[in-house]
Amino acid sequence: MFLDTLLERYCSINAMAPKEYADIKRPPARKLYRNAFAISWPAAMEAALVSLGNSIDTAVVGTLGTVAMNAVGITSQPRLIVQCFILALNIGVTAVIARYKGAEDREGANRCLRQAIFLGLFVSLIPVLTAGIFARPLLVFAGASPEYLAASVSYFRIMLTGLFFYCVGLTICAAQRGVGNTKTSMVANISANLVKILLAYSLIGGHFGLPALGLTGAAVAAMLSYLLGFMAALASVLRKDSYINLRNRLPWKYDPAYGAGIVKVGISALCEQFFLRFGMLIYIRLVSGLGTVAYTSYIICDSVLAIAYSICNGLSSAASALVGQSLGAERRDLAVIYGGISQRLCFTISLGF
């Protein structure tokens, strides 16, 4: 009886809503949960399958031996530091475009999309170029051993070529999530990861008539998969039937009125992302100092544990869209409720893992 009461309160919409909004009429709880699930499941599925794909890719690279696996693994945190700038920007992109969608301002959402692409190009290019130039000292700081440092630098620089385009594609996907289209990002990222696994298998070992390039093949596979992800994302905003698209006659020029909102939200997110990634970089440096075998064990375990984390991370991006749309529609009560539903979903999934 106690557990039934506790579960009912845990899932209760009324318990999530602030007291000052208690008298406001709102949709039935079932509809709110259905709306949240409709946007959340593609984001969660995308994150889980992408993480699983990375685990499989790690296993494919592992066929070259522990040294090759470490050479690739040591680049993960430097790559995420490069991406943290665009990931922070994308939080702002999703939140701001979601508000325009909630207010039914389609033109505003499309103007904001253009500003997001402008900012995405700049925020992607500078970190990628910097990381490419200073790849060796960056990887040494991350803890790369002299045994595989040269291989890591080569892999990292080849992969960065495609990462620039992939980051811009992530910005487009973030804009699509803002209008509630989480399936586009799911299809783009899952397709890119499937191609990455197939190409890595083919180019590493020389299958299907392709040359055996070893670790260089893994880097080329990563680069090409990033390009595919970008093209899939770009194709989604070239369709006329898309809520946000680039085929209208809106001007291509930077507009501070729209860009400022994205930057304002993104700056606070950047502080969080940067310190999170820098902390992880220090942690990886400590783990890699334990030796090749110990670090290889860490890479394998971390790739599995990342699946649970990635699912909740995907749910959080969907929550940003739901909250932003509610605020745009001037329904602060629904914004709080959708935030509560997303928190409960994440907690339940984490507890399950």
FIDRENPA-543686 format. One line per field, with one value per atom (N, C-alpha, C): atom name; x, y, z. Coordinates in steps of 0.02 Angstrom, whole numbers, plus 50000, padded with zeros to 5 digits. Layout:
# FIDRENPA-543686
site = c(CA_...) $
X = c(X_...) $
Y = c(Y_...) $
Z = c(Z_...) $
This chain:
# FIDRENPA-543686
site = c(N_CA_C_N_CA_C_N_CA_C_N_CA_C_N_CA_C_N_CA_C_N_CA_C_N_CA_C_N_CA_C_N_CA_C_N_CA_C_N_CA_C_N_CA_C_N_CA_C_N_CA_C_N_CA_C_N_CA_C_N_CA_C_N_CA_C_N_CA_C_N_CA_C_N_CA_C_N_CA_C_N_CA_C_N_CA_C_N_CA_C_N_CA_C_N_CA_C_N_CA_C_N_CA_C_N_CA_C_N_CA_C_N_CA_C_N_CA_C_N_CA_C_N_CA_C_N_CA_C_N_CA_C_N_CA_C_N_CA_C_N_CA_C_N_CA_C_N_CA_C_N_CA_C_N_CA_C_N_CA_C_N_CA_C_N_CA_C_N_CA_C_N_CA_C_N_CA_C_N_CA_C_N_CA_C_N_CA_C_N_CA_C_N_CA_C_N_CA_C_N_CA_C_N_CA_C_N_CA_C_N_CA_C_N_CA_C_N_CA_C_N_CA_C_N_CA_C_N_CA_C_N_CA_C_N_CA_C_N_CA_C_N_CA_C_N_CA_C_N_CA_C_N_CA_C_N_CA_C_N_CA_C_N_CA_C_N_CA_C_N_CA_C_N_CA_C_N_CA_C_N_CA_C_N_CA_C_N_CA_C_N_CA_C_N_CA_C_N_CA_C_N_CA_C_N_CA_C_N_CA_C_N_CA_C_N_CA_C_N_CA_C_N_CA_C_N_CA_C_N_CA_C_N_CA_C_N_CA_C_N_CA_C_N_CA_C_N_CA_C_N_CA_C_N_CA_C_N_CA_C_N_CA_C_N_CA_C_N_CA_C_N_CA_C_N_CA_C_N_CA_C_N_CA_C_N_CA_C_N_CA_C_N_CA_C_N_CA_C_N_CA_C_N_CA_C_N_CA_C_N_CA_C_N_CA_C_N_CA_C_N_CA_C_N_CA_C_N_CA_C_N_CA_C_N_CA_C_N_CA_C_N_CA_C_N_CA_C_N_CA_C_N_CA_C_N_CA_C_N_CA_C_N_CA_C_N_CA_C_N_CA_C_N_CA_C_N_CA_C_N_CA_C_N_CA_C_N_CA_C_N_CA_C_N_CA_C_N_CA_C_N_CA_C_N_CA_C_N_CA_C_N_CA_C_N_CA_C_N_CA_C_N_CA_C_N_CA_C_N_CA_C_N_CA_C_N_CA_C_N_CA_C_N_CA_C_N_CA_C_N_CA_C_N_CA_C_N_CA_C_N_CA_C_N_CA_C_N_CA_C_N_CA_C_N_CA_C_N_CA_C_N_CA_C_N_CA_C_N_CA_C_N_CA_C_N_CA_C_N_CA_C_N_CA_C_N_CA_C_N_CA_C_N_CA_C_N_CA_C_N_CA_C_N_CA_C_N_CA_C_N_CA_C_N_CA_C_N_CA_C_N_CA_C_N_CA_C_N_CA_C_N_CA_C_N_CA_C_N_CA_C_N_CA_C_N_CA_C_N_CA_C_N_CA_C_N_CA_C_N_CA_C_N_CA_C_N_CA_C_N_CA_C_N_CA_C_N_CA_C_N_CA_C_N_CA_C_N_CA_C_N_CA_C_N_CA_C_N_CA_C_N_CA_C_N_CA_C_N_CA_C_N_CA_C_N_CA_C_N_CA_C_N_CA_C_N_CA_C_N_CA_C_N_CA_C_N_CA_C_N_CA_C_N_CA_C_N_CA_C_N_CA_C_N_CA_C_N_CA_C_N_CA_C_N_CA_C_N_CA_C_N_CA_C_N_CA_C_N_CA_C_N_CA_C_N_CA_C_N_CA_C_N_CA_C_N_CA_C_N_CA_C_N_CA_C_N_CA_C_N_CA_C_N_CA_C_N_CA_C_N_CA_C_N_CA_C_N_CA_C_N_CA_C_N_CA_C_N_CA_C_N_CA_C_N_CA_C_N_CA_C_N_CA_C_N_CA_C_N_CA_C_N_CA_C_N_CA_C_N_CA_C_N_CA_C_N_CA_C_N_CA_C_N_CA_C_N_CA_C_N_CA_C_N_CA_C_N_CA_C_N_CA_C_N_CA_C_N_CA_C_N_CA_C_N_CA_C_N_CA_C_N_CA_C_N_CA_C_N_CA_C_N_CA_C_N_CA_C_N_CA_C_N_CA_C_N_CA_C_N_CA_C_N_CA_C_N_CA_C_N_CA_C_N_CA_C_N_CA_C_N_CA_C_N_CA_C_N_CA_C_N_CA_C_N_CA_C_N_CA_C_N_CA_C_N_CA_C_N_CA_C_N_CA_C_N_CA_C_N_CA_C_N_CA_C_N_CA_C_N_CA_C_N_CA_C_N_CA_C_N_CA_C_N_CA_C_N_CA_C_N_CA_C_N_CA_C_N_CA_C_N_CA_C_N_CA_C_N_CA_C_N_CA_C_N_CA_C_N_CA_C_N_CA_C_N_CA_C_N_CA_C_N_CA_C_N_CA_C_N_CA_C_N_CA_C_N_CA_C_N_CA_C_N_CA_C_N_CA_C_N_CA_C_N_CA_C_N_CA_C_N_CA_C_N_CA_C_N_CA_C_N_CA_C_N_CA_C_N_CA_C_N_CA_C_N_CA_C_N_CA_C_N_CA_C_N_CA_C_N_CA_C_N_CA_C_N_CA_C_N_CA_C_N_CA_C_N_CA_C_N_CA_C_N_CA_C_N_CA_C_N_CA_C_N_CA_C_N_CA_C_N_CA_C_N_CA_C_N_CA_C_N_CA_C) $
X = c(50042_50000_50044_50095_50141_50177_50200_50235_50190_50126_50078_50068_50062_50053_50115_50173_50236_50244_50228_50234_50184_50124_50073_50096_50125_50150_50211_50252_50311_50292_50237_50215_50163_50140_50085_50105_50065_50076_50065_50014_49999_50056_50093_50150_50208_50211_50265_50251_50186_50168_50177_50203_50210_50141_50139_50075_50039_50078_50046_50009_50022_49988_49936_49917_49874_49804_49781_49713_49710_49767_49768_49749_49704_49683_49738_49752_49805_49782_49816_49798_49803_49769_49773_49845_49858_49925_49949_49902_49921_49946_49914_49934_50003_50016_50081_50137_50124_50174_50184_50130_50135_50176_50164_50202_50277_50290_50361_50394_50358_50386_50398_50351_50356_50420_50440_50500_50562_50553_50611_50638_50593_50618_50667_50656_50708_50775_50773_50836_50872_50833_50863_50889_50850_50870_50933_50935_50994_51056_51050_51108_51132_51084_51103_51137_51108_51136_51203_51209_51273_51327_51309_51358_51375_51324_51337_51381_51368_51409_51482_51493_51561_51596_51556_51584_51605_51563_51580_51641_51643_51701_51765_51760_51818_51841_51792_51808_51842_51820_51850_51923_51934_52002_52045_52012_52048_52080_52056_52087_52159_52177_52246_52292_52262_52303_52289_52316_52304_52336_52392_52426_52382_52354_52311_52248_52219_52159_52173_52231_52250_52262_52291_52304_52240_52187_52122_52087_52090_52055_52079_52144_52172_52147_52121_52097_52025_51991_51920_51907_51944_51932_51955_52014_52031_51977_51949_51895_51835_51817_51759_51771_51833_51849_51838_51859_51846_51770_51733_51661_51623_51653_51615_51591_51627_51606_51542_51540_51480_51423_51437_51384_51351_51392_51364_51321_51346_51307_51241_51243_51183_51129_51149_51099_51059_51095_51061_51018_51043_51005_50938_50941_50880_50831_50856_50812_50779_50818_50790_50742_50760_50716_50653_50658_50598_50549_50575_50530_50492_50528_50494_50441_50456_50408_50347_50359_50303_50259_50290_50253_50223_50233_50209_50238_50300_50334_50383_50358_50399_50454_50439_50491_50547_50529_50581_50624_50594_50632_50681_50658_50701_50757_50742_50795_50847_50822_50866_50910_50882_50921_50981_50972_51028_51082_51060_51109_51147_51110_51141_51195_51182_51231_51293_51281_51337_51381_51349_51386_51419_51383_51410_51473_51475_51534_51594_51583_51638_51660_51612_51627_51658_51646_51676_51746_51754_51817_51876_51867_51923_51950_51908_51934_51966_51935_51962_52031_52038_52104_52156_52136_52182_52205_52156_52172_52217_52205_52246_52318_52327_52395_52433_52397_52429_52411_52401_52380_52430_52494_52545_52548_52556_52558_52492_52436_52371_52365_52388_52384_52436_52493_52542_52513_52479_52447_52393_52358_52305_52334_52399_52430_52453_52457_52478_52549_52559_52625_52667_52733_52776_52768_52743_52734_52683_52634_52581_52565_52608_52595_52589_52636_52636_52573_52551_52490_52430_52429_52372_52367_52424_52424_52398_52420_52398_52322_52299_52228_52187_52210_52173_52166_52219_52216_52172_52175_52131_52057_52043_51975_51948_51991_51970_51944_51969_51947_51871_51847_51775_51737_51771_51737_51709_51744_51720_51650_51641_51576_51524_51546_51501_51473_51516_51494_51440_51450_51399_51333_51340_51281_51246_51284_51255_51213_51236_51198_51131_51131_51069_51022_51050_51010_50981_51020_50996_50937_50941_50885_50823_50832_50776_50745_50787_50760_50718_50738_50701_50630_50617_50549_50514_50547_50516_50532_50576_50594_50658_50650_50708_50726_50682_50696_50750_50754_50805_50875_50886_50951_50966_50915_50923_50946_50911_50927_50997_51013_51078_51136_51131_51186_51192_51136_51139_51167_51145_51171_51246_51268_51340_51380_51353_51389_51391_51337_51337_51389_51392_51443_51513_51521_51586_51609_51564_51582_51600_51558_51570_51635_51647_51709_51770_51763_51820_51839_51788_51801_51834_51810_51836_51906_51917_51981_52037_52018_52069_52100_52055_52079_52083_52059_52062_52009_51945_51890_51851_51811_51767_51807_51868_51908_51943_51935_51968_52037_52082_52150_52152_52198_52207_52251_52221_52258_52274_52250_52264_52231_52269_52242_52222_52257_52239_52169_52153_52086_52032_52046_51998_51987_52040_52035_51995_52008_51972_51898_51884_51814_51778_51812_51782_51768_51817_51810_51751_51746_51692_51624_51621_51557_51534_51581_51563_51536_51566_51541_51471_51458_51391_51340_51359_51313_51296_51345_51333_51285_51297_51255_51183_51174_51106_51071_51107_51077_51060_51105_51093_51033_51027_50971_50904_50903_50840_50813_50858_50835_50834_50842_50834_50766_50728_50661_50611_50569_50520_50468_50454_50403_50429_50493_50521_50501_50484_50463_50517_50580_50636_50673_50686_50721_50760_50804_50848_50826_50766_50744_50695_50690_50649_50692_50661_50697_50724_50732_50759_50833_50855_50925_50976_51034_51091_51138_51124_51168_51161_51214_51212_51166_51121_51073_51082_51112_51125_51061_51005_50942_50926_50944_50931_50992_51051_51111_51125_51106_51120_51086_51025_50988_51023_51048_51084_51147_51185_51249_51236_51184_51169_51159_51120_51108_51171_51206_51263_51323_51332_51390_51391_51334_51331_51341_51314_51323_51396_51431_51501_51545_51530_51569_51562_51500_51489_51525_51517_51547_51624_51652_51725_51756_51730_51758_51745_51688_51674_51726_51738_51785_51857_51874_51942_51955_51905_51912_51921_51882_51888_51956_51982_52048_52102_52098_52146_52138_52076_52063_52093_52083_52110_52187_52216_52289_52314_52278_52297_52290_52234_52222_52273_52288_52336_52406_52420_52485_52493_52438_52442_52472_52477_52505_52457_52483_52444_52386_52398_52346_52290_52309_52259_52216_52248_52211_52165_52186_52144_52081_52091_52034_51985_52012_51969_51928_51960_51926_51867_51878_51825_51767_51782_51729_51692_51729_51698_51651_51668_51625_51559_51558_51495_51455_51488_51453_51426_51457_51435_51366_51342_51276_51222_51225_51176_51179_51240_51248_51221_51234_51213_51137_51103_51030_51001_51026_51002_51022_51079_51101_51054_51033_50985_50918_50896_50833_50836_50895_50902_50894_50918_50910_50836_50800_50729_50692_50714_50683_50691_50749_50761_50709_50693_50644_50574_50555_50489_50481_50532_50529_50528_50571_50573_50508_50478_50413_50359_50360_50310_50319_50381_50394_50375_50387_50367_50292_50256_50182_50156_50201_50184_50147_50170_50143_50199_50215_50269_50253_50189_50170_50189_50177_50194_50270_50306_50379_50406_50379_50401_50382_50322_50298_50340_50353_50394_50465_50491_50556_50553_50498_50490_50483_50446_50438_50505_50544_50609_50656_50654_50696_50678_50615_50593_50612_50607_50629_50704_50744_50816_50833_50799_50812_50795_50738_50715_50764_50786_50832_50900_50924_50988_50984_50928_50919_50917_50887_50883_50952_50995_51062_51105) $
Y = c(49940_50000_50063_50061_50118_50128_50073_50078_50104_50082_50107_50182_50205_50277_50316_50288_50321_50325_50271_50270_50319_50322_50368_50440_50456_50524_50537_50487_50495_50513_50485_50497_50551_50579_50627_50693_50716_50781_50837_50829_50881_50891_50837_50843_50880_50879_50913_50987_51005_51074_51119_51179_51226_51244_51261_51276_51336_51385_51445_51431_51372_51354_51299_51288_51231_51238_51299_51309_51316_51313_51321_51255_51259_51199_51175_51111_51083_51017_50994_50930_50873_50817_50758_50733_50701_50675_50627_50586_50538_50573_50629_50665_50697_50724_50755_50703_50645_50592_50568_50565_50543_50593_50659_50710_50705_50696_50691_50629_50574_50512_50517_50550_50556_50593_50643_50681_50648_50615_50588_50523_50478_50412_50413_50455_50455_50481_50532_50559_50507_50471_50419_50361_50341_50286_50305_50367_50391_50387_50413_50414_50344_50299_50231_50194_50200_50164_50195_50261_50292_50269_50267_50244_50170_50131_50060_50053_50096_50096_50113_50160_50177_50119_50080_50021_49969_49960_49911_49935_50000_50028_50017_50025_50012_49940_49895_49823_49809_49843_49834_49858_49917_49943_49897_49865_49820_49760_49745_49690_49705_49769_49788_49783_49770_49763_49819_49810_49858_49926_49926_49990_50033_50002_50038_50063_50020_50040_50100_50099_50156_50219_50210_50268_50303_50264_50293_50318_50279_50296_50360_50374_50434_50498_50492_50551_50569_50527_50539_50602_50613_50673_50737_50738_50797_50813_50760_50770_50802_50778_50804_50876_50893_50962_51007_50983_51021_51029_50976_50977_51015_51026_51056_51126_51161_51228_51225_51178_51172_51141_51096_51065_51117_51163_51217_51263_51281_51323_51289_51224_51188_51186_51189_51193_51258_51312_51376_51374_51340_51334_51299_51242_51204_51245_51277_51314_51374_51412_51473_51455_51408_51389_51356_51319_51289_51343_51399_51454_51483_51490_51515_51466_51402_51351_51353_51360_51364_51425_51480_51541_51541_51485_51478_51533_51551_51601_51563_51541_51501_51542_51604_51647_51659_51672_51682_51620_51561_51499_51491_51509_51503_51555_51615_51665_51642_51613_51588_51530_51489_51434_51462_51515_51544_51571_51604_51628_51570_51516_51457_51428_51426_51400_51445_51512_51559_51548_51545_51536_51467_51416_51348_51343_51377_51376_51406_51461_51495_51454_51432_51396_51327_51300_51236_51245_51295_51303_51320_51366_51388_51331_51295_51239_51184_51168_51114_51133_51194_51216_51217_51242_51246_51176_51130_51062_51027_51042_51011_51035_51101_51129_51104_51102_51082_51011_50968_50899_50862_50867_50830_50851_50916_50934_50920_50925_50911_50838_50794_50722_50701_50735_50722_50741_50798_50819_50771_50742_50693_50628_50617_50557_50507_50527_50480_50457_50393_50363_50371_50378_50382_50321_50266_50204_50212_50255_50263_50337_50383_50454_50473_50450_50468_50443_50382_50354_50394_50415_50455_50522_50555_50620_50613_50562_50551_50537_50493_50477_50540_50578_50636_50689_50702_50754_50734_50671_50649_50653_50631_50632_50703_50751_50820_50851_50828_50854_50845_50787_50775_50802_50810_50832_50903_50945_51013_51011_50973_50968_50935_50886_50851_50898_50943_50992_51038_51060_51102_51063_50999_50956_50948_50945_50941_51002_51060_51122_51119_51094_51087_51038_50983_50933_50964_51007_51040_51085_51119_51161_51118_51061_51016_50990_50976_50954_51009_51072_51128_51132_51111_51111_51044_51000_50936_50879_50892_50841_50806_50759_50722_50663_50644_50586_50602_50664_50683_50672_50695_50686_50612_50574_50503_50468_50481_50449_50469_50534_50559_50527_50527_50502_50426_50391_50318_50295_50328_50311_50322_50379_50394_50342_50319_50270_50202_50183_50119_50120_50176_50182_50181_50213_50214_50143_50103_50034_49993_49999_49961_49981_50047_50070_50052_50058_50040_49967_49924_49853_49840_49876_49865_49893_49953_49987_49965_49942_49919_49853_49806_49740_49727_49774_49765_49717_49728_49686_49720_49680_49704_49740_49718_49747_49812_49836_49898_49883_49933_49920_49915_49877_49870_49928_49978_50037_50038_49988_49986_50043_50075_50129_50190_50201_50255_50243_50180_50163_50180_50171_50190_50265_50303_50376_50399_50369_50387_50369_50312_50292_50342_50365_50416_50480_50502_50564_50560_50505_50497_50491_50459_50453_50521_50563_50631_50671_50663_50698_50675_50610_50584_50612_50616_50644_50716_50754_50824_50828_50788_50790_50770_50721_50700_50756_50790_50846_50903_50919_50973_50957_50895_50875_50886_50880_50888_50959_51009_51078_51105_51062_51081_51058_51023_51001_51057_51071_51125_51110_51046_51029_51030_51044_51048_51114_51112_51172_51226_51205_51250_51226_51271_51251_51311_51297_51348_51368_51346_51360_51418_51457_51517_51577_51635_51694_51739_51712_51752_51768_51828_51849_51808_51800_51767_51820_51844_51893_51884_51901_51893_51945_51922_51966_51957_52008_52003_51991_52014_52006_51932_51890_51818_51781_51803_51769_51779_51837_51852_51803_51784_51737_51669_51646_51582_51586_51640_51647_51653_51688_51697_51631_51587_51521_51477_51483_51441_51455_51518_51535_51497_51496_51461_51386_51360_51289_51274_51322_51312_51304_51344_51338_51268_51243_51175_51123_51128_51079_51080_51140_51145_51114_51132_51105_51030_51007_50935_50899_50923_50889_50896_50954_50963_50917_50909_50862_50791_50772_50705_50695_50749_50745_50730_50763_50750_50678_50656_50587_50536_50548_50503_50502_50560_50564_50520_50520_50479_50404_50387_50317_50291_50332_50310_50299_50333_50325_50258_50220_50154_50101_50118_50070_50052_50020_50005_49958_49905_49855_49885_49922_49953_50003_50042_50092_50059_50005_49968_49942_49916_49892_49948_50007_50065_50084_50084_50102_50056_49991_49941_49952_49960_49968_50034_50087_50153_50154_50118_50117_50084_50037_50005_50050_50079_50122_50185_50206_50267_50260_50198_50189_50218_50202_50228_50304_50330_50403_50436_50407_50436_50439_50387_50387_50447_50458_50514_50580_50583_50643_50659_50606_50616_50640_50613_50635_50709_50731_50800_50849_50829_50872_50876_50821_50822_50865_50862_50903_50977_50996_51067_51090_51047_51064_51072_51025_51027_51088_51102_51160_51225_51229_51289_51302_51251_51259_51282_51256_51276_51349_51370_51440_51486_51464_51504_51512_51461_51464_51496_51523_51556_51509_51447_51397_51374_51416_51400_51338_51327_51268_51204_51203_51144_51137_51194_51190_51154_51170_51137_51063_51049_50980_50937_50963_50925_50915_50965_50955_50900_50897_50845_50776_50771_50707_50682_50727_50708_50685_50720_50700_50630_50615_50549_50494_50510_50461_50446_50498_50489_50449_50467_50433_50358_50344_50274_50234_50263_50229_50218_50269_50263_50209_50208_50158_50087_50081_50017_49991_50037_50016_50000) $
Z = c(50000_50000_50000_50043_50046_49980_49949_49886_49830_49831_49781_49788_49849_49862_49841_49857_49839_49764_49728_49655_49623_49652_49625_49633_49690_49700_49656_49646_49604_49532_49508_49438_49433_49488_49488_49456_49409_49378_49428_49471_49520_49569_49584_49630_49597_49530_49495_49486_49479_49464_49526_49517_49573_49601_49665_49697_49667_49643_49615_49550_49520_49458_49469_49531_49547_49515_49506_49480_49404_49371_49299_49265_49217_49182_49135_49136_49095_49064_49012_48980_49029_49014_49058_49065_49121_49134_49079_49055_49003_48940_48922_48863_48872_48932_48946_48943_48973_48970_48898_48860_48790_48750_48761_48725_48742_48807_48828_48799_48797_48771_48696_48660_48587_48566_48605_48589_48619_48676_48712_48684_48660_48642_48583_48531_48478_48503_48548_48575_48617_48658_48701_48658_48608_48564_48525_48500_48464_48508_48569_48614_48631_48644_48662_48605_48544_48487_48464_48470_48452_48501_48565_48615_48604_48587_48572_48510_48460_48400_48415_48461_48481_48515_48554_48587_48536_48485_48433_48394_48381_48345_48385_48451_48495_48489_48486_48479_48412_48359_48293_48294_48323_48328_48371_48421_48466_48431_48370_48333_48313_48316_48300_48361_48420_48480_48530_48590_48644_48630_48596_48581_48535_48483_48437_48473_48517_48553_48598_48630_48673_48632_48573_48529_48510_48499_48482_48545_48598_48659_48691_48687_48718_48684_48623_48587_48606_48643_48657_48696_48752_48792_48756_48723_48682_48630_48599_48550_48583_48643_48678_48702_48717_48734_48674_48615_48554_48543_48556_48545_48599_48658_48713_48694_48651_48631_48589_48543_48500_48539_48585_48626_48670_48698_48738_48696_48637_48591_48574_48563_48541_48595_48658_48712_48704_48688_48676_48613_48561_48498_48510_48544_48558_48599_48652_48698_48663_48624_48593_48537_48494_48439_48466_48521_48552_48574_48599_48619_48560_48504_48444_48420_48425_48405_48451_48517_48564_48552_48530_48516_48445_48409_48339_48294_48306_48265_48220_48163_48118_48086_48069_48039_48089_48152_48203_48211_48208_48214_48156_48096_48037_48037_48061_48068_48119_48172_48224_48198_48154_48124_48087_48049_48012_48059_48113_48161_48194_48207_48237_48191_48127_48079_48076_48073_48075_48136_48194_48256_48258_48232_48232_48190_48132_48090_48127_48160_48196_48257_48296_48358_48344_48285_48266_48237_48196_48159_48205_48250_48293_48336_48374_48415_48373_48315_48273_48246_48222_48197_48253_48310_48367_48389_48393_48413_48361_48297_48245_48248_48261_48264_48326_48381_48445_48465_48416_48429_48474_48458_48496_48570_48586_48657_48693_48657_48687_48707_48663_48678_48730_48730_48783_48850_48853_48915_48937_48887_48902_48929_48921_48948_48897_48833_48781_48792_48789_48799_48735_48741_48682_48637_48666_48628_48572_48583_48532_48518_48539_48530_48457_48416_48344_48310_48327_48298_48321_48383_48409_48374_48364_48330_48259_48223_48155_48152_48196_48199_48216_48265_48289_48234_48197_48146_48086_48067_48013_48034_48095_48121_48127_48146_48154_48089_48033_47968_47959_47978_47973_48033_48090_48151_48143_48105_48093_48063_48010_47977_48023_48060_48105_48158_48183_48234_48206_48144_48112_48103_48086_48081_48148_48202_48269_48285_48261_48272_48236_48175_48137_48173_48197_48234_48298_48332_48392_48376_48318_48297_48283_48252_48238_48304_48353_48418_48449_48438_48466_48442_48381_48355_48366_48403_48419_48372_48323_48274_48297_48343_48369_48325_48280_48237_48185_48163_48113_48141_48202_48234_48244_48263_48274_48210_48155_48091_48068_48073_48050_48088_48154_48195_48194_48193_48190_48122_48068_48002_47998_48025_48024_48063_48120_48160_48127_48093_48057_48001_47966_47913_47943_48000_48034_48051_48078_48097_48035_47983_47922_47888_47883_47852_47894_47959_48003_47994_47993_47983_47915_47864_47796_47786_47813_47800_47848_47907_47954_47929_47912_47893_47819_47778_47705_47679_47698_47676_47619_47584_47529_47476_47463_47409_47426_47489_47509_47537_47534_47559_47635_47662_47735_47759_47790_47812_47886_47922_47994_48031_48075_48116_48074_48020_47974_47945_47932_47907_47957_48022_48074_48074_48064_48063_48002_47945_47883_47891_47922_47933_47977_48030_48074_48036_47996_47958_47909_47872_47823_47856_47914_47949_47974_47995_48017_47958_47900_47840_47823_47828_47814_47864_47928_47978_47962_47940_47921_47862_47811_47751_47766_47810_47829_47867_47911_47948_47901_47855_47807_47763_47741_47699_47734_47800_47837_47836_47827_47825_47754_47705_47635_47608_47649_47629_47643_47594_47602_47655_47668_47716_47788_47798_47865_47897_47962_47997_47994_48002_47991_47929_47883_47822_47794_47748_47719_47649_47629_47561_47557_47611_47608_47589_47585_47560_47616_47674_47729_47716_47736_47721_47759_47727_47759_47785_47845_47878_47953_47988_48060_48092_48134_48167_48243_48276_48348_48389_48364_48401_48412_48364_48370_48399_48378_48401_48475_48503_48573_48620_48603_48645_48648_48591_48589_48630_48622_48658_48733_48753_48824_48859_48828_48857_48852_48795_48783_48827_48849_48890_48956_48990_49054_49044_48989_48973_48957_48926_48909_48972_49022_49085_49113_49114_49139_49097_49031_48985_48990_48992_48991_49054_49112_49174_49181_49155_49155_49113_49052_49007_49030_49058_49083_49142_49185_49241_49217_49166_49138_49104_49074_49042_49094_49152_49205_49230_49236_49260_49211_49146_49096_49099_49111_49117_49174_49229_49287_49271_49238_49221_49171_49121_49069_49099_49154_49186_49221_49226_49258_49212_49148_49100_49045_48993_48934_48948_48985_48999_49041_49093_49137_49099_49056_49018_48967_48937_48890_48926_48987_49027_49041_49056_49069_49007_48949_48886_48874_48884_48871_48920_48984_49034_49024_49009_49000_48940_48887_48828_48842_48890_48909_48956_49006_49054_49020_48966_48931_48902_48891_48862_48907_48973_49020_49024_49028_49031_48968_48911_48847_48841_48866_48863_48900_48961_49002_48970_48939_48905_48846_48811_48757_48783_48839_48869_48890_48912_48934_48875_48816_48758_48737_48744_48730_48781_48844_48896_48881_48853_48835_48785_48737_48686_48716_48759_48791_48835_48875_48920_48880_48828_48787_48751_48722_48688_48737_48797_48847_48867_48876_48893_48836_48774_48716_48711_48733_48733_48797_48839_48902_48949_48951_48998_49044_49092_49139_49180_49192_49230_49193_49126_49086_49081_49079_49077_49138_49197_49258_49258_49234_49233_49185_49125_49078_49105_49140_49172_49224_49262_49312_49281_49227_49193_49167_49137_49111_49167_49223_49280_49304_49306_49330_49280_49216_49166_49174_49181_49189_49253_49307_49370_49365_49333_49327_49284_49229_49184_49219_49254_49290_49344_49380_49432_49403_49344_49310_49290_49267_49248_49309) $
